[in-house]
Amino acid sequence: MTSHVLTVTCPTTRGIVAAISTYLAEAGCNITDSHQFDDTLTQRFFMRVSFEAQTGAALDDLRAGFAPVAERFGMDWAFHDAASKMKVLLMVSNFGHCLNDLLYRSRIGALPIEIVAVISNHLTYQKVVVNHDIPFHHIRVTKENKPEAEARLMAVVEETGAELVVLARYMQILSDELCRKMSGRIINIHHSFLPSFKGANPYKQAYERGVKLIGATAHYVTADLDEGPIIEQDTVRITHAQSPEDYVSLGRDVEAQVLARAIHAHIHHRSFINGNKTVVFPASPGSYASERMG
C-alpha cells in the first residue's frame, strides 16, 4: 500500500464528505485519517484526508477519476504523495537561530523537507550552509538593486523547483509583486510584539515595559507587512528577575519552534488559507512525534 493525502476546499454544501469517501472506497483506497471544517461565516468547507492506495495505483489515475467529483462541488483540490519531501528554499540575514534549527531538524528527519538552497543578503552563514552540502546564494539587496535582486531570487526558485520559501529571519521586505506571485508559498517568522514594539531591539523594549509573555508568530507572507494569515503561535512566560539577554534567548527559542511547527503544517498539507485567516488541522498520528521534537 502507498500513502497519499487529498486536500479539498470548496463552497459549503451537503454531500461533500460522502462523495469523497465513496470515491476513495470505490477506487480501492482505505482512509486512515480525516479532518474537516465547515466555516459558517465564509461558507467555505475544508477537508484533509490521508489514505492508503493499493501498490501500483497511480496518482494520475486517482486525479483523473476524481475530477468529475471535484467539478460537481466546485472544489479546489490536490492529491499528494505522502512520501514525497517538499522542496524548500530558506532565506536568512544575520540571525541564524532559525536557520540552524531547520538545518538540524531536516538532517535528523524531524522535519522531512528537502532544502534545495539558502539565500542570504549577507555572507554570515555561507560556511554553515556549504558544510551541509546545500547551495548558498549571496544576493545583496539595496534600494537601487531590489528589482534585480528579486529577479535573481525568482530565478533560484525556478531553477531549484522550490515549492516553499521560508524567511528564517530574513530582514528584507519583499515587494508586493513578489508576494502576489508567491502567494501561499512564503512563510515568515517574527516576534509577537508587533505592532506594540516596532523597530530595533524589540526585546529590549519589552524588557523596559516589563512584559510577562514573550511570543512568536509564523504566517504566510502577503503585501501587508507582517499581517498575513497566521499559521502558528506560541509564548513563554517571563518574570521580573530575567534580564534583556534572557528575553532575547527565550525569544529566539520560541521563534525557532514556532517556525518549525508552521513549516510542518504546510508540508503535510494541514494548513489552508481562509481569507485573512488559516484553517490548520492537527498532525496525523504518524507525524505528531516529529513535530514536537526540540
C-alpha positions in Angstrom: 0.0 0.0 0.0 1.1 3.6 -0.7 0.1 6.6 1.4 -1.4 9.7 -0.1 -3.2 12.9 1.0 -6.2 14.6 -0.5 -6.9 18.2 0.3 -10.1 19.9 -0.6 -11.6 23.4 -0.4 -15.0 24.3 -1.8 -18.2 26.2 -1.1 -20.3 24.7 1.8 -23.0 22.3 0.7 -24.4 18.8 1.5 -22.8 15.6 0.4 -19.1 16.5 0.1 -17.8 14.0 2.7 -20.0 11.3 1.3 -18.8 11.9 -2.2 -15.1 11.9 -1.3 -15.3 8.8 0.9 -17.4 7.0 -1.7 -14.9 7.8 -4.5 -11.9 6.6 -2.5 -13.6 3.4 -1.4 -14.6 2.6 -5.0 -11.1 3.3 -6.1 -9.8 0.7 -3.7 -8.4 3.1 -1.1 -8.5 2.9 2.7 -8.9 6.2 4.7 -6.5 6.3 7.6 -7.1 9.8 8.9 -9.6 12.6 8.1 -10.3 16.1 9.2 -12.9 18.6 8.1 -14.1 22.1 8.9 -17.2 24.0 7.7 -16.7 27.7 8.2 -20.2 29.1 8.6 -19.0 32.7 8.3 -17.1 32.3 5.0 -19.3 29.5 3.7 -16.2 27.5 2.8 -15.6 23.8 3.5 -12.1 22.4 4.2 -11.0 18.8 4.3 -7.8 16.8 4.5 -7.9 13.0 4.0 -5.0 10.6 4.5 -5.5 7.3 2.7 -3.7 4.2 1.5 -3.9 3.0 -2.1 -3.1 -0.4 -3.5 0.5 -0.6 -4.7 0.6 0.4 -8.3 -2.4 2.7 -8.1 -1.1 5.8 -9.9 -1.9 9.3 -8.5 -2.6 10.4 -12.1 -5.3 7.8 -12.3 -6.8 8.9 -9.0 -6.7 12.5 -10.1 -8.4 11.7 -13.4 -11.2 9.7 -11.7 -11.8 12.4 -9.0 -12.1 15.3 -11.5 -15.8 14.9 -12.1 -16.5 14.8 -8.3 -14.4 17.9 -7.9 -16.2 19.7 -10.7 -19.6 18.9 -9.2 -18.8 20.6 -5.9 -16.6 23.4 -7.3 -13.5 22.1 -5.4 -10.0 23.4 -5.2 -8.3 20.1 -4.7 -5.0 18.2 -4.9 -3.6 14.7 -4.4 -0.2 14.5 -2.7 2.3 11.7 -2.3 2.8 11.4 1.5 6.3 10.1 1.0 7.5 13.0 -1.2 9.6 15.6 0.5 8.7 19.2 -0.3 11.4 21.3 -1.8 12.1 24.3 0.5 14.2 27.4 -0.1 15.5 29.2 3.1 16.3 32.9 3.3 18.3 34.4 6.2 20.1 37.6 7.1 22.3 37.9 10.3 20.3 36.0 12.9 20.9 32.3 12.4 18.9 30.6 15.2 16.0 29.6 12.9 18.3 28.6 10.1 20.4 26.4 12.3 17.3 24.8 13.8 15.8 24.0 10.4 19.1 22.6 9.2 19.3 20.3 12.2 15.6 19.2 12.1 16.0 18.4 8.4 19.2 16.4 8.9 17.7 14.2 11.7 14.4 13.7 9.9 12.3 15.6 12.4 11.2 18.0 9.6 11.0 15.9 6.3 11.9 18.6 3.8 14.5 18.9 1.0 16.4 22.1 1.5 17.3 23.0 -2.1 19.1 26.3 -1.4 19.8 29.1 1.1 19.7 32.7 0.0 21.1 35.5 2.2 21.9 39.2 1.8 25.0 38.6 3.9 27.8 36.1 3.9 27.5 35.3 7.6 26.2 31.8 7.2 27.8 30.8 4.0 30.2 28.3 5.6 27.5 26.7 7.8 25.3 26.2 4.7 28.0 24.9 2.5 29.1 22.4 5.2 25.6 20.9 5.0 26.2 20.4 1.2 23.4 22.9 0.4 23.9 25.6 -2.3 24.3 29.1 -0.9 23.4 32.2 -2.8 24.6 35.6 -1.7 22.1 38.2 -3.1 22.9 41.7 -1.8 19.9 43.9 -1.6 19.9 47.7 -1.8 17.2 50.3 -2.6 18.8 50.6 -6.1 19.1 46.9 -7.0 15.9 45.5 -5.3 14.2 44.6 -8.6 17.3 42.9 -9.8 17.8 41.0 -6.5 14.2 39.7 -6.6 14.6 38.6 -10.2 17.7 36.6 -9.0 15.6 35.2 -6.1 12.9 34.0 -8.5 15.5 32.5 -10.8 16.7 30.4 -7.9 13.2 29.4 -7.1 12.6 28.3 -10.6 15.9 26.5 -11.0 15.6 24.5 -7.8 11.9 23.8 -8.2 11.3 25.2 -4.7 7.7 24.7 -3.6 8.0 26.8 -0.4 10.1 29.8 0.6 10.9 30.3 4.3 12.0 33.6 5.7 14.1 32.3 8.6 14.7 35.8 10.0 15.4 37.4 6.6 15.4 41.1 7.3 14.3 42.5 3.9 10.8 43.5 2.8 9.6 41.7 -0.3 7.8 43.6 -3.0 4.1 43.4 -3.4 4.6 41.9 -6.8 6.7 39.0 -5.4 4.2 38.5 -2.6 1.4 38.1 -5.0 3.4 35.9 -7.4 4.3 33.5 -4.5 1.0 33.8 -2.6 0.6 30.9 -0.1 4.2 29.7 -0.7 6.2 32.0 1.6 6.2 31.6 5.4 7.7 34.3 7.7 8.5 34.3 11.4 8.6 37.3 13.7 8.2 38.2 17.4 4.7 38.8 18.6 5.4 42.3 19.8 4.3 43.8 16.5 2.9 46.3 16.4 3.4 47.2 20.1 7.2 47.1 19.8 8.3 48.3 16.4 11.8 48.9 15.1 15.1 47.9 16.5 15.6 45.9 19.8 12.0 44.7 20.4 13.1 42.5 23.3 14.8 45.5 24.9 11.6 47.5 24.6 9.7 44.6 26.0 12.0 44.4 29.0 11.7 48.1 29.7 7.9 47.7 29.7 8.1 44.7 32.0 6.1 42.3 29.7 5.2 38.9 31.2 4.9 36.9 28.0 7.3 36.6 25.0 5.9 35.1 21.8 6.4 34.4 18.2 4.1 34.2 15.1 4.6 32.3 11.9 2.4 33.5 9.0 2.0 33.4 5.2 3.6 36.5 3.6 1.3 39.0 1.9 1.7 42.5 0.6 0.6 43.7 4.1 3.8 43.6 6.1 3.6 41.1 9.0 -0.2 40.8 8.6 -0.6 37.6 6.6 -2.7 34.6 7.6 -1.3 33.2 10.9 -0.3 29.5 10.9 1.3 29.0 14.3 1.9 31.0 17.5 3.4 30.3 20.9 4.5 32.1 24.1 6.9 31.7 27.0 6.3 33.3 30.4 8.8 35.9 31.8 9.4 37.1 35.3 10.8 40.3 36.8 14.1 38.6 37.6 15.1 38.0 34.0 17.4 40.2 32.0 17.2 41.6 28.5 19.6 38.9 27.4 17.2 36.3 28.8 14.4 37.9 26.7 16.5 37.5 23.6 17.4 33.9 24.3 13.9 32.8 25.2 12.5 34.7 22.2 14.8 33.0 19.8 13.9 29.6 21.2 10.2 30.2 20.7 10.7 31.7 17.2 12.6 28.5 16.1 9.9 26.2 17.5 7.0 28.1 16.1 8.6 28.4 12.6 9.3 24.6 12.6 5.7 23.8 13.5 4.3 26.1 10.9 6.5 24.5 8.2 5.5 21.1 9.4 1.8 22.0 9.0 2.4 23.4 5.5 4.5 20.5 4.1 2.0 18.0 5.4 -0.8 19.9 3.8 -2.6 20.6 7.0 -2.7 24.4 6.6 -5.4 26.1 4.4 -5.7 29.8 3.7 -9.2 31.0 4.6 -9.4 34.7 3.7 -7.2 36.6 6.2 -7.0 33.5 8.5 -6.0 29.9 8.2 -7.5 26.5 8.9 -4.8 24.3 10.4 -5.7 20.7 11.1 -3.9 18.7 13.8 -1.0 16.5 13.0 -1.7 13.0 11.7 -0.7 10.1 14.1 2.4 9.3 12.1 3.8 12.8 12.2 3.0 14.1 15.7 6.2 12.9 17.4 8.5 14.6 14.8 6.5 17.8 15.0 7.1 18.1 18.8 10.8 17.3 18.7 13.1 20.0 20.1 
